[in-house]
Amino acid sequence: TLTRTGVVKAESVLLYDALGWEVNVIPKITALPRSCVVIPCSFKTYEEYSTELRVLWVTRKGGYMFHTDPVDVSDNFKGRTRLLGNPVEQNCTVEMDNVQTHDNGPFCFRAERENERYSFNNSCVFIIMRAPDKPVMSSLPEDIEPGTRVAVQCSVNHTCSSHPPEITWSVPTDRETISHNHMGGGVWETVSAVTFIPTGYEEKDEIVCTAKFWGGKTQENTAFVSIRSNVQLNLLAMILLMLICFCQSTLTMFQFYILIIDCRQLCHDMHGSHTQSEQRYV
């Protein structure tokens, strides 16, 4: 029964509505099935209590999604949840691994101290399942000179900060820098910044960024790379050599004419190949 002091007596345990205390959680957070989700949580309480509090996360049916004693954790969550926050620092952040499609919640933060239990207003979190985000790539310059170092970055959002996605590239890269940013709202961003050096002899005029999420799911993004072909450079060099030879009278007019026809045919073939390549990205 509820007494005037705001205390409920049940099974020799005192239950308190933690009036005057504050808890900060995100009411709705997204998660990727089979991956993990980190549920940010913080609270404010009297200093004399914070060093002795035990963090609990309760399900809708009254079971424990997380408990400091693993024996008390509901069978559905055994081995899948752990506390990331430190109660001494008033941090109640919890991680759920191998998220299942039915792990929707609500999951509510509670606290214990000796034989006292504390409940908080607005301390419950719902989990919304969704597909993994598609990576985002930075723009690339046009008409890249072969041998030029090109900088590019790929970023992807996620809700599993303890196991961020792994980002890989379809081309050899150098000087990779990985950064992790908290975007707020339970969302984090992983960024891979690299450089690559096109040779002009690539089989594909594209670069692919792939994000592999914790749990095995992947998403990718593809960008067209405009590289000045070495064939074009060789053609320019050949024409220049022809002009020099003609000026030095080592080529007859007929030989020069035949070479011009060959060059025009080569240019036509190159243009057709380039047009087909562009059409693939329309």
Buried (B, 14 or more C-beta within 10 A) or exposed (E): EEEEEEEBEEEEEBBBBBEEBBBBBBEEBBBBBBBBBBBBBBBEBEEEBBEEBBBBBBBEEEBBBBBBEEEEBBEEBEEBBEBBBEBEEBBBBBBBBBBBEEBEBBBBBBBBBEEBBBBBEEBBBEBEBEEBBEBBBEEBEEEBEBEEEBEBBBBBBBBBBBBBBBBBBBBEBEEEEEEEEEEEEBBBBBBBBBBBBBEBEBEEBBBBBBBBBBBEBEBBBBBBBBBBBBBBEEBEEBEEEBEEBBEEEEBEEEEEEEBEEEBEEBEEEBEEEBEEBEEEEE
